[in-house]
Amino acid sequence: MTSHREATLAAAPEDTQTDNTRSRQEQEEKLILTAWQSMSSALQQHSLSENSRAPGLAQSFLSKQRQSTQARRALSPRLQPR
């Protein structure tokens, strides 16, 4: 038979390991969230700076997609529509 104290001491390393794992996961989640927010902010600033350069040439999302598709097709003859 084991006493309550022995059982508590035996469980302590597992609890510590669980706490360490949980702490590590929380830190990773915070880092991912921070990186995501930084990237989002940088993309937003980049988009705003591009729009401010040519105010008369504001384009919709679809027109930008069409432009990029046309540019790719111009670079690669294999992508020409049939």
PyMOL Python script that loads the backbone (N, CA, C, O; Angstrom):
from pymol import cmd

cmd.read_pdbstr("""\
ATOM      1  N   MET A   1       0.825  -1.188   0.000  1.00  0.00           N
ATOM      2  CA  MET A   1       0.000   0.000   0.000  1.00  0.00           C
ATOM      3  C   MET A   1       0.864   1.245   0.000  1.00  0.00           C
ATOM      4  O   MET A   1       1.876   1.312   0.699  1.00  0.00           O
ATOM      5  N   THR A   2       0.457   2.238  -0.794  1.00  0.00           N
ATOM      6  CA  THR A   2       1.195   3.492  -0.804  1.00  0.00           C
ATOM      7  C   THR A   2       0.401   4.540  -0.054  1.00  0.00           C
ATOM      8  O   THR A   2      -0.830   4.541  -0.058  1.00  0.00           O
ATOM      9  N   SER A   3       1.113   5.406   0.571  1.00  0.00           N
ATOM     10  CA  SER A   3       0.453   6.475   1.303  1.00  0.00           C
ATOM     11  C   SER A   3       0.045   7.585   0.344  1.00  0.00           C
ATOM     12  O   SER A   3       0.475   7.605  -0.810  1.00  0.00           O
ATOM     13  N   HIS A   4      -0.765   8.486   0.812  1.00  0.00           N
ATOM     14  CA  HIS A   4      -1.218   9.619   0.003  1.00  0.00           C
ATOM     15  C   HIS A   4      -0.028  10.492  -0.404  1.00  0.00           C
ATOM     16  O   HIS A   4       0.032  10.996  -1.526  1.00  0.00           O
ATOM     17  N   ARG A   5       0.916  10.661   0.526  1.00  0.00           N
ATOM     18  CA  ARG A   5       2.090  11.490   0.237  1.00  0.00           C
ATOM     19  C   ARG A   5       2.937  10.877  -0.865  1.00  0.00           C
ATOM     20  O   ARG A   5       3.407  11.598  -1.745  1.00  0.00           O
ATOM     21  N   GLU A   6       3.146   9.555  -0.840  1.00  0.00           N
ATOM     22  CA  GLU A   6       3.934   8.900  -1.870  1.00  0.00           C
ATOM     23  C   GLU A   6       3.243   9.023  -3.234  1.00  0.00           C
ATOM     24  O   GLU A   6       3.902   9.222  -4.255  1.00  0.00           O
ATOM     25  N   ALA A   7       1.930   8.906  -3.240  1.00  0.00           N
ATOM     26  CA  ALA A   7       1.187   9.047  -4.482  1.00  0.00           C
ATOM     27  C   ALA A   7       1.313  10.467  -5.024  1.00  0.00           C
ATOM     28  O   ALA A   7       1.440  10.660  -6.233  1.00  0.00           O
ATOM     29  N   THR A   8       1.280  11.454  -4.142  1.00  0.00           N
ATOM     30  CA  THR A   8       1.415  12.848  -4.550  1.00  0.00           C
ATOM     31  C   THR A   8       2.805  13.099  -5.116  1.00  0.00           C
ATOM     32  O   THR A   8       2.938  13.779  -6.133  1.00  0.00           O
ATOM     33  N   LEU A   9       3.840  12.565  -4.480  1.00  0.00           N
ATOM     34  CA  LEU A   9       5.207  12.757  -4.959  1.00  0.00           C
ATOM     35  C   LEU A   9       5.418  12.067  -6.298  1.00  0.00           C
ATOM     36  O   LEU A   9       6.148  12.576  -7.150  1.00  0.00           O
ATOM     37  N   ALA A  10       4.791  10.923  -6.490  1.00  0.00           N
ATOM     38  CA  ALA A  10       4.937  10.199  -7.747  1.00  0.00           C
ATOM     39  C   ALA A  10       4.251  10.951  -8.888  1.00  0.00           C
ATOM     40  O   ALA A  10       4.716  10.894 -10.027  1.00  0.00           O
ATOM     41  N   ALA A  11       3.167  11.644  -8.605  1.00  0.00           N
ATOM     42  CA  ALA A  11       2.425  12.354  -9.630  1.00  0.00           C
ATOM     43  C   ALA A  11       3.042  13.709  -9.958  1.00  0.00           C
ATOM     44  O   ALA A  11       2.765  14.263 -11.021  1.00  0.00           O
ATOM     45  N   ALA A  12       3.850  14.240  -9.093  1.00  0.00           N
ATOM     46  CA  ALA A  12       4.414  15.576  -9.268  1.00  0.00           C
ATOM     47  C   ALA A  12       5.190  15.734 -10.574  1.00  0.00           C
ATOM     48  O   ALA A  12       4.977  16.730 -11.265  1.00  0.00           O
ATOM     49  N   PRO A  13       6.081  14.810 -10.954  1.00  0.00           N
ATOM     50  CA  PRO A  13       6.804  14.986 -12.216  1.00  0.00           C
ATOM     51  C   PRO A  13       5.862  15.014 -13.419  1.00  0.00           C
ATOM     52  O   PRO A  13       6.097  15.766 -14.366  1.00  0.00           O
ATOM     53  N   GLU A  14       4.803  14.209 -13.396  1.00  0.00           N
ATOM     54  CA  GLU A  14       3.850  14.214 -14.493  1.00  0.00           C
ATOM     55  C   GLU A  14       3.120  15.549 -14.558  1.00  0.00           C
ATOM     56  O   GLU A  14       2.907  16.092 -15.642  1.00  0.00           O
ATOM     57  N   ASP A  15       2.734  16.081 -13.392  1.00  0.00           N
ATOM     58  CA  ASP A  15       2.063  17.383 -13.358  1.00  0.00           C
ATOM     59  C   ASP A  15       2.990  18.477 -13.871  1.00  0.00           C
ATOM     60  O   ASP A  15       2.562  19.361 -14.614  1.00  0.00           O
ATOM     61  N   THR A  16       4.253  18.418 -13.478  1.00  0.00           N
ATOM     62  CA  THR A  16       5.221  19.404 -13.926  1.00  0.00           C
ATOM     63  C   THR A  16       5.407  19.322 -15.436  1.00  0.00           C
ATOM     64  O   THR A  16       5.485  20.341 -16.122  1.00  0.00           O
ATOM     65  N   GLN A  17       5.476  18.094 -15.942  1.00  0.00           N
ATOM     66  CA  GLN A  17       5.629  17.912 -17.382  1.00  0.00           C
ATOM     67  C   GLN A  17       4.397  18.428 -18.120  1.00  0.00           C
ATOM     68  O   GLN A  17       4.522  19.065 -19.165  1.00  0.00           O
ATOM     69  N   THR A  18       3.220  18.157 -17.586  1.00  0.00           N
ATOM     70  CA  THR A  18       1.986  18.646 -18.195  1.00  0.00           C
ATOM     71  C   THR A  18       1.953  20.167 -18.176  1.00  0.00           C
ATOM     72  O   THR A  18       1.572  20.792 -19.165  1.00  0.00           O
ATOM     73  N   ASP A  19       2.348  20.762 -17.061  1.00  0.00           N
ATOM     74  CA  ASP A  19       2.384  22.226 -16.960  1.00  0.00           C
ATOM     75  C   ASP A  19       3.384  22.813 -17.948  1.00  0.00           C
ATOM     76  O   ASP A  19       3.104  23.823 -18.594  1.00  0.00           O
ATOM     77  N   ASN A  20       4.544  22.186 -18.068  1.00  0.00           N
ATOM     78  CA  ASN A  20       5.553  22.665 -19.012  1.00  0.00           C
ATOM     79  C   ASN A  20       5.050  22.576 -20.453  1.00  0.00           C
ATOM     80  O   ASN A  20       5.255  23.491 -21.251  1.00  0.00           O
ATOM     81  N   THR A  21       4.393  21.471 -20.771  1.00  0.00           N
ATOM     82  CA  THR A  21       3.846  21.297 -22.114  1.00  0.00           C
ATOM     83  C   THR A  21       2.785  22.349 -22.391  1.00  0.00           C
ATOM     84  O   THR A  21       2.775  22.961 -23.458  1.00  0.00           O
ATOM     85  N   ARG A  22       1.900  22.556 -21.437  1.00  0.00           N
ATOM     86  CA  ARG A  22       0.841  23.548 -21.605  1.00  0.00           C
ATOM     87  C   ARG A  22       1.436  24.945 -21.756  1.00  0.00           C
ATOM     88  O   ARG A  22       0.987  25.728 -22.593  1.00  0.00           O
ATOM     89  N   SER A  23       2.443  25.255 -20.946  1.00  0.00           N
ATOM     90  CA  SER A  23       3.096  26.560 -21.021  1.00  0.00           C
ATOM     91  C   SER A  23       3.755  26.762 -22.382  1.00  0.00           C
ATOM     92  O   SER A  23       3.663  27.840 -22.968  1.00  0.00           O
ATOM     93  N   ARG A  24       4.421  25.719 -22.882  1.00  0.00           N
ATOM     94  CA  ARG A  24       5.073  25.788 -24.183  1.00  0.00           C
ATOM     95  C   ARG A  24       4.039  26.006 -25.294  1.00  0.00           C
ATOM     96  O   ARG A  24       4.258  26.797 -26.211  1.00  0.00           O
ATOM     97  N   GLN A  25       2.925  25.303 -25.200  1.00  0.00           N
ATOM     98  CA  GLN A  25       1.873  25.457 -26.200  1.00  0.00           C
ATOM     99  C   GLN A  25       1.301  26.869 -26.175  1.00  0.00           C
ATOM    100  O   GLN A  25       1.039  27.451 -27.227  1.00  0.00           O
ATOM    101  N   GLU A  26       1.108  27.417 -24.989  1.00  0.00           N
ATOM    102  CA  GLU A  26       0.598  28.783 -24.872  1.00  0.00           C
ATOM    103  C   GLU A  26       1.583  29.782 -25.474  1.00  0.00           C
ATOM    104  O   GLU A  26       1.180  30.722 -26.159  1.00  0.00           O
ATOM    105  N   GLN A  27       2.877  29.577 -25.218  1.00  0.00           N
ATOM    106  CA  GLN A  27       3.893  30.462 -25.784  1.00  0.00           C
ATOM    107  C   GLN A  27       3.895  30.373 -27.314  1.00  0.00           C
ATOM    108  O   GLN A  27       3.997  31.391 -27.999  1.00  0.00           O
ATOM    109  N   GLU A  28       3.780  29.147 -27.843  1.00  0.00           N
ATOM    110  CA  GLU A  28       3.753  28.968 -29.294  1.00  0.00           C
ATOM    111  C   GLU A  28       2.529  29.656 -29.898  1.00  0.00           C
ATOM    112  O   GLU A  28       2.624  30.300 -30.943  1.00  0.00           O
ATOM    113  N   GLU A  29       1.383  29.516 -29.236  1.00  0.00           N
ATOM    114  CA  GLU A  29       0.167  30.152 -29.727  1.00  0.00           C
ATOM    115  C   GLU A  29       0.316  31.676 -29.738  1.00  0.00           C
ATOM    116  O   GLU A  29      -0.114  32.341 -30.681  1.00  0.00           O
ATOM    117  N   LYS A  30       0.921  32.218 -28.694  1.00  0.00           N
ATOM    118  CA  LYS A  30       1.139  33.666 -28.635  1.00  0.00           C
ATOM    119  C   LYS A  30       2.078  34.117 -29.752  1.00  0.00           C
ATOM    120  O   LYS A  30       1.845  35.151 -30.378  1.00  0.00           O
ATOM    121  N   LEU A  31       3.137  33.346 -30.005  1.00  0.00           N
ATOM    122  CA  LEU A  31       4.077  33.693 -31.073  1.00  0.00           C
ATOM    123  C   LEU A  31       3.412  33.630 -32.443  1.00  0.00           C
ATOM    124  O   LEU A  31       3.638  34.497 -33.288  1.00  0.00           O
ATOM    125  N   ILE A  32       2.594  32.609 -32.661  1.00  0.00           N
ATOM    126  CA  ILE A  32       1.884  32.484 -33.930  1.00  0.00           C
ATOM    127  C   ILE A  32       0.929  33.649 -34.116  1.00  0.00           C
ATOM    128  O   ILE A  32       0.859  34.236 -35.196  1.00  0.00           O
ATOM    129  N   LEU A  33       0.196  33.984 -33.065  1.00  0.00           N
ATOM    130  CA  LEU A  33      -0.746  35.091 -33.130  1.00  0.00           C
ATOM    131  C   LEU A  33      -0.025  36.412 -33.403  1.00  0.00           C
ATOM    132  O   LEU A  33      -0.480  37.216 -34.217  1.00  0.00           O
ATOM    133  N   THR A  34       1.084  36.627 -32.729  1.00  0.00           N
ATOM    134  CA  THR A  34       1.860  37.847 -32.931  1.00  0.00           C
ATOM    135  C   THR A  34       2.394  37.921 -34.364  1.00  0.00           C
ATOM    136  O   THR A  34       2.348  38.976 -34.997  1.00  0.00           O
ATOM    137  N   ALA A  35       2.898  36.795 -34.868  1.00  0.00           N
ATOM    138  CA  ALA A  35       3.410  36.763 -36.239  1.00  0.00           C
ATOM    139  C   ALA A  35       2.284  37.033 -37.235  1.00  0.00           C
ATOM    140  O   ALA A  35       2.475  37.765 -38.206  1.00  0.00           O
ATOM    141  N   TRP A  36       1.127  36.451 -37.000  1.00  0.00           N
ATOM    142  CA  TRP A  36      -0.025  36.650 -37.893  1.00  0.00           C
ATOM    143  C   TRP A  36      -0.444  38.121 -37.899  1.00  0.00           C
ATOM    144  O   TRP A  36      -0.705  38.694 -38.957  1.00  0.00           O
ATOM    145  N   GLN A  37      -0.504  38.725 -36.716  1.00  0.00           N
ATOM    146  CA  GLN A  37      -0.887  40.131 -36.628  1.00  0.00           C
ATOM    147  C   GLN A  37       0.138  41.024 -37.312  1.00  0.00           C
ATOM    148  O   GLN A  37      -0.231  41.980 -37.994  1.00  0.00           O
ATOM    149  N   SER A  38       1.405  40.726 -37.137  1.00  0.00           N
ATOM    150  CA  SER A  38       2.464  41.515 -37.783  1.00  0.00           C
ATOM    151  C   SER A  38       2.383  41.408 -39.297  1.00  0.00           C
ATOM    152  O   SER A  38       2.501  42.406 -40.008  1.00  0.00           O
ATOM    153  N   MET A  39       2.181  40.189 -39.783  1.00  0.00           N
ATOM    154  CA  MET A  39       2.079  39.991 -41.222  1.00  0.00           C
ATOM    155  C   MET A  39       0.846  40.703 -41.780  1.00  0.00           C
ATOM    156  O   MET A  39       0.914  41.332 -42.837  1.00  0.00           O
ATOM    157  N   SER A  40      -0.252  40.606 -41.085  1.00  0.00           N
ATOM    158  CA  SER A  40      -1.482  41.257 -41.516  1.00  0.00           C
ATOM    159  C   SER A  40      -1.301  42.769 -41.566  1.00  0.00           C
ATOM    160  O   SER A  40      -1.726  43.423 -42.519  1.00  0.00           O
ATOM    161  N   SER A  41      -0.678  43.309 -40.550  1.00  0.00           N
ATOM    162  CA  SER A  41      -0.434  44.749 -40.490  1.00  0.00           C
ATOM    163  C   SER A  41       0.498  45.191 -41.627  1.00  0.00           C
ATOM    164  O   SER A  41       0.267  46.219 -42.263  1.00  0.00           O
ATOM    165  N   ALA A  42       1.542  44.411 -41.872  1.00  0.00           N
ATOM    166  CA  ALA A  42       2.483  44.752 -42.945  1.00  0.00           C
ATOM    167  C   ALA A  42       1.797  44.702 -44.310  1.00  0.00           C
ATOM    168  O   ALA A  42       2.021  45.574 -45.149  1.00  0.00           O
ATOM    169  N   LEU A  43       0.970  43.695 -44.535  1.00  0.00           N
ATOM    170  CA  LEU A  43       0.257  43.602 -45.806  1.00  0.00           C
ATOM    171  C   LEU A  43      -0.717  44.758 -45.979  1.00  0.00           C
ATOM    172  O   LEU A  43      -0.869  45.291 -47.078  1.00  0.00           O
ATOM    173  N   GLN A  44      -1.370  45.140 -44.901  1.00  0.00           N
ATOM    174  CA  GLN A  44      -2.312  46.250 -44.967  1.00  0.00           C
ATOM    175  C   GLN A  44      -1.574  47.554 -45.289  1.00  0.00           C
ATOM    176  O   GLN A  44      -2.027  48.337 -46.124  1.00  0.00           O
ATOM    177  N   GLN A  45      -0.442  47.783 -44.625  1.00  0.00           N
ATOM    178  CA  GLN A  45       0.337  48.989 -44.890  1.00  0.00           C
ATOM    179  C   GLN A  45       0.849  48.993 -46.323  1.00  0.00           C
ATOM    180  O   GLN A  45       0.847  50.035 -46.978  1.00  0.00           O
ATOM    181  N   HIS A  46       1.287  47.839 -46.816  1.00  0.00           N
ATOM    182  CA  HIS A  46       1.773  47.731 -48.193  1.00  0.00           C
ATOM    183  C   HIS A  46       0.649  48.056 -49.173  1.00  0.00           C
ATOM    184  O   HIS A  46       0.849  48.780 -50.148  1.00  0.00           O
ATOM    185  N   SER A  47      -0.513  47.521 -48.903  1.00  0.00           N
ATOM    186  CA  SER A  47      -1.666  47.770 -49.767  1.00  0.00           C
ATOM    187  C   SER A  47      -2.034  49.250 -49.772  1.00  0.00           C
ATOM    188  O   SER A  47      -2.323  49.819 -50.824  1.00  0.00           O
ATOM    189  N   LEU A  48      -2.022  49.867 -48.602  1.00  0.00           N
ATOM    190  CA  LEU A  48      -2.345  51.285 -48.508  1.00  0.00           C
ATOM    191  C   LEU A  48      -1.317  52.140 -49.240  1.00  0.00           C
ATOM    192  O   LEU A  48      -1.674  53.114 -49.902  1.00  0.00           O
ATOM    193  N   SER A  49      -0.050  51.778 -49.121  1.00  0.00           N
ATOM    194  CA  SER A  49       0.991  52.569 -49.794  1.00  0.00           C
ATOM    195  C   SER A  49       0.891  52.422 -51.309  1.00  0.00           C
ATOM    196  O   SER A  49       1.138  53.384 -52.036  1.00  0.00           O
ATOM    197  N   GLU A  50       0.534  51.237 -51.794  1.00  0.00           N
ATOM    198  CA  GLU A  50       0.365  51.048 -53.239  1.00  0.00           C
ATOM    199  C   GLU A  50      -0.825  51.847 -53.753  1.00  0.00           C
ATOM    200  O   GLU A  50      -0.753  52.433 -54.833  1.00  0.00           O
ATOM    201  N   ASN A  51      -1.903  51.878 -53.006  1.00  0.00           N
ATOM    202  CA  ASN A  51      -3.093  52.612 -53.422  1.00  0.00           C
ATOM    203  C   ASN A  51      -2.851  54.115 -53.411  1.00  0.00           C
ATOM    204  O   ASN A  51      -3.432  54.840 -54.218  1.00  0.00           O
ATOM    205  N   SER A  52      -2.005  54.588 -52.509  1.00  0.00           N
ATOM    206  CA  SER A  52      -1.759  56.021 -52.423  1.00  0.00           C
ATOM    207  C   SER A  52      -0.823  56.510 -53.533  1.00  0.00           C
ATOM    208  O   SER A  52      -0.806  57.700 -53.846  1.00  0.00           O
ATOM    209  N   ARG A  53      -0.058  55.614 -54.119  1.00  0.00           N
ATOM    210  CA  ARG A  53       0.866  56.003 -55.196  1.00  0.00           C
ATOM    211  C   ARG A  53       0.118  56.387 -56.467  1.00  0.00           C
ATOM    212  O   ARG A  53       0.498  57.333 -57.156  1.00  0.00           O
ATOM    213  N   ALA A  54      -0.926  55.663 -56.769  1.00  0.00           N
ATOM    214  CA  ALA A  54      -1.658  55.912 -58.016  1.00  0.00           C
ATOM    215  C   ALA A  54      -3.150  56.030 -57.708  1.00  0.00           C
ATOM    216  O   ALA A  54      -3.911  55.094 -57.955  1.00  0.00           O
ATOM    217  N   PRO A  55      -3.569  57.169 -57.172  1.00  0.00           N
ATOM    218  CA  PRO A  55      -4.974  57.285 -56.779  1.00  0.00           C
ATOM    219  C   PRO A  55      -5.947  57.179 -57.943  1.00  0.00           C
ATOM    220  O   PRO A  55      -7.079  56.738 -57.747  1.00  0.00           O
ATOM    221  N   GLY A  56      -5.547  57.564 -59.138  1.00  0.00           N
ATOM    222  CA  GLY A  56      -6.434  57.487 -60.281  1.00  0.00           C
ATOM    223  C   GLY A  56      -6.538  56.086 -60.857  1.00  0.00           C
ATOM    224  O   GLY A  56      -7.396  55.828 -61.701  1.00  0.00           O
ATOM    225  N   LEU A  57      -5.683  55.183 -60.417  1.00  0.00           N
ATOM    226  CA  LEU A  57      -5.658  53.839 -60.974  1.00  0.00           C
ATOM    227  C   LEU A  57      -6.145  52.782 -59.983  1.00  0.00           C
ATOM    228  O   LEU A  57      -5.645  51.658 -59.979  1.00  0.00           O
ATOM    229  N   ALA A  58      -7.106  53.133 -59.155  1.00  0.00           N
ATOM    230  CA  ALA A  58      -7.642  52.169 -58.194  1.00  0.00           C
ATOM    231  C   ALA A  58      -8.260  51.006 -58.959  1.00  0.00           C
ATOM    232  O   ALA A  58      -9.008  51.211 -59.915  1.00  0.00           O
ATOM    233  N   GLN A  59      -7.944  49.788 -58.536  1.00  0.00           N
ATOM    234  CA  GLN A  59      -8.429  48.607 -59.233  1.00  0.00           C
ATOM    235  C   GLN A  59      -9.186  47.702 -58.273  1.00  0.00           C
ATOM    236  O   GLN A  59      -8.888  47.643 -57.080  1.00  0.00           O
ATOM    237  N   SER A  60     -10.150  47.012 -58.808  1.00  0.00           N
ATOM    238  CA  SER A  60     -10.865  46.038 -58.010  1.00  0.00           C
ATOM    239  C   SER A  60     -10.010  44.783 -57.869  1.00  0.00           C
ATOM    240  O   SER A  60      -9.011  44.614 -58.568  1.00  0.00           O
ATOM    241  N   PHE A  61     -10.411  43.921 -56.972  1.00  0.00           N
ATOM    242  CA  PHE A  61      -9.706  42.657 -56.774  1.00  0.00           C
ATOM    243  C   PHE A  61      -9.687  41.855 -58.073  1.00  0.00           C
ATOM    244  O   PHE A  61      -8.645  41.327 -58.462  1.00  0.00           O
ATOM    245  N   LEU A  62     -10.833  41.762 -58.745  1.00  0.00           N
ATOM    246  CA  LEU A  62     -10.911  40.972 -59.972  1.00  0.00           C
ATOM    247  C   LEU A  62     -10.039  41.535 -61.081  1.00  0.00           C
ATOM    248  O   LEU A  62      -9.424  40.776 -61.830  1.00  0.00           O
ATOM    249  N   SER A  63      -9.977  42.851 -61.196  1.00  0.00           N
ATOM    250  CA  SER A  63      -9.130  43.413 -62.247  1.00  0.00           C
ATOM    251  C   SER A  63      -7.654  43.145 -61.958  1.00  0.00           C
ATOM    252  O   SER A  63      -6.870  42.940 -62.885  1.00  0.00           O
ATOM    253  N   LYS A  64      -7.273  43.145 -60.690  1.00  0.00           N
ATOM    254  CA  LYS A  64      -5.886  42.795 -60.340  1.00  0.00           C
ATOM    255  C   LYS A  64      -5.600  41.339 -60.693  1.00  0.00           C
ATOM    256  O   LYS A  64      -4.518  41.014 -61.182  1.00  0.00           O
ATOM    257  N   GLN A  65      -6.581  40.458 -60.441  1.00  0.00           N
ATOM    258  CA  GLN A  65      -6.403  39.044 -60.769  1.00  0.00           C
ATOM    259  C   GLN A  65      -6.283  38.846 -62.277  1.00  0.00           C
ATOM    260  O   GLN A  65      -5.458  38.059 -62.741  1.00  0.00           O
ATOM    261  N   ARG A  66      -7.098  39.552 -63.028  1.00  0.00           N
ATOM    262  CA  ARG A  66      -7.022  39.455 -64.486  1.00  0.00           C
ATOM    263  C   ARG A  66      -5.661  39.920 -64.988  1.00  0.00           C
ATOM    264  O   ARG A  66      -5.071  39.315 -65.883  1.00  0.00           O
ATOM    265  N   GLN A  67      -5.180  41.002 -64.396  1.00  0.00           N
ATOM    266  CA  GLN A  67      -3.880  41.542 -64.798  1.00  0.00           C
ATOM    267  C   GLN A  67      -2.767  40.535 -64.525  1.00  0.00           C
ATOM    268  O   GLN A  67      -1.903  40.323 -65.376  1.00  0.00           O
ATOM    269  N   SER A  68      -2.778  39.914 -63.347  1.00  0.00           N
ATOM    270  CA  SER A  68      -1.725  38.954 -63.013  1.00  0.00           C
ATOM    271  C   SER A  68      -1.816  37.718 -63.899  1.00  0.00           C
ATOM    272  O   SER A  68      -0.792  37.148 -64.279  1.00  0.00           O
ATOM    273  N   THR A  69      -3.038  37.300 -64.230  1.00  0.00           N
ATOM    274  CA  THR A  69      -3.209  36.148 -65.124  1.00  0.00           C
ATOM    275  C   THR A  69      -2.670  36.471 -66.509  1.00  0.00           C
ATOM    276  O   THR A  69      -1.994  35.643 -67.119  1.00  0.00           O
ATOM    277  N   GLN A  70      -2.962  37.662 -67.011  1.00  0.00           N
ATOM    278  CA  GLN A  70      -2.460  38.065 -68.324  1.00  0.00           C
ATOM    279  C   GLN A  70      -0.937  38.142 -68.328  1.00  0.00           C
ATOM    280  O   GLN A  70      -0.297  37.764 -69.309  1.00  0.00           O
ATOM    281  N   ALA A  71      -0.366  38.626 -67.247  1.00  0.00           N
ATOM    282  CA  ALA A  71       1.092  38.716 -67.155  1.00  0.00           C
ATOM    283  C   ALA A  71       1.715  37.327 -67.168  1.00  0.00           C
ATOM    284  O   ALA A  71       2.735  37.112 -67.822  1.00  0.00           O
ATOM    285  N   ARG A  72       1.109  36.381 -66.449  1.00  0.00           N
ATOM    286  CA  ARG A  72       1.630  35.009 -66.452  1.00  0.00           C
ATOM    287  C   ARG A  72       1.527  34.390 -67.834  1.00  0.00           C
ATOM    288  O   ARG A  72       2.449  33.710 -68.284  1.00  0.00           O
ATOM    289  N   ARG A  73       0.416  34.621 -68.506  1.00  0.00           N
ATOM    290  CA  ARG A  73       0.226  34.065 -69.845  1.00  0.00           C
ATOM    291  C   ARG A  73       1.239  34.656 -70.824  1.00  0.00           C
ATOM    292  O   ARG A  73       1.711  33.961 -71.723  1.00  0.00           O
ATOM    293  N   ALA A  74       1.566  35.908 -70.655  1.00  0.00           N
ATOM    294  CA  ALA A  74       2.543  36.545 -71.536  1.00  0.00           C
ATOM    295  C   ALA A  74       3.922  35.927 -71.333  1.00  0.00           C
ATOM    296  O   ALA A  74       4.709  35.860 -72.277  1.00  0.00           O
ATOM    297  N   LEU A  75       4.223  35.481 -70.131  1.00  0.00           N
ATOM    298  CA  LEU A  75       5.535  34.901 -69.844  1.00  0.00           C
ATOM    299  C   LEU A  75       5.635  33.448 -70.269  1.00  0.00           C
ATOM    300  O   LEU A  75       6.731  32.961 -70.546  1.00  0.00           O
ATOM    301  N   SER A  76       4.514  32.747 -70.325  1.00  0.00           N
ATOM    302  CA  SER A  76       4.548  31.331 -70.620  1.00  0.00           C
ATOM    303  C   SER A  76       3.591  31.007 -71.765  1.00  0.00           C
ATOM    304  O   SER A  76       2.376  31.117 -71.601  1.00  0.00           O
ATOM    305  N   PRO A  77       4.118  30.613 -72.914  1.00  0.00           N
ATOM    306  CA  PRO A  77       3.250  30.293 -74.057  1.00  0.00           C
ATOM    307  C   PRO A  77       2.365  29.075 -73.792  1.00  0.00           C
ATOM    308  O   PRO A  77       1.331  28.917 -74.440  1.00  0.00           O
ATOM    309  N   ARG A  78       2.751  28.223 -72.861  1.00  0.00           N
ATOM    310  CA  ARG A  78       1.940  27.038 -72.563  1.00  0.00           C
ATOM    311  C   ARG A  78       0.624  27.397 -71.919  1.00  0.00           C
ATOM    312  O   ARG A  78      -0.316  26.605 -71.976  1.00  0.00           O
ATOM    313  N   LEU A  79       0.519  28.565 -71.306  1.00  0.00           N
ATOM    314  CA  LEU A  79      -0.697  28.953 -70.615  1.00  0.00           C
ATOM    315  C   LEU A  79      -1.667  29.745 -71.485  1.00  0.00           C
ATOM    316  O   LEU A  79      -2.654  30.282 -70.982  1.00  0.00           O
ATOM    317  N   GLN A  80      -1.396  29.820 -72.766  1.00  0.00           N
ATOM    318  CA  GLN A  80      -2.270  30.550 -73.672  1.00  0.00           C
ATOM    319  C   GLN A  80      -3.611  29.822 -73.765  1.00  0.00           C
ATOM    320  O   GLN A  80      -3.646  28.593 -73.835  1.00  0.00           O
ATOM    321  N   PRO A  81      -4.717  30.577 -73.767  1.00  0.00           N
ATOM    322  CA  PRO A  81      -6.025  29.923 -73.901  1.00  0.00           C
ATOM    323  C   PRO A  81      -6.164  29.324 -75.298  1.00  0.00           C
ATOM    324  O   PRO A  81      -5.620  29.850 -76.269  1.00  0.00           O
ATOM    325  N   ARG A  82      -6.889  28.233 -75.384  1.00  0.00           N
ATOM    326  CA  ARG A  82      -7.052  27.531 -76.659  1.00  0.00           C
ATOM    327  C   ARG A  82      -8.359  27.845 -77.283  1.00  0.00           C
ATOM    328  O   ARG A  82      -8.664  27.340 -78.363  1.00  0.00           O
TER     329      ARG A  82
END
""", "prot")
cmd.dss("prot")
cmd.show_as("cartoon", "prot")
cmd.util.cbc("prot")
cmd.orient("prot")
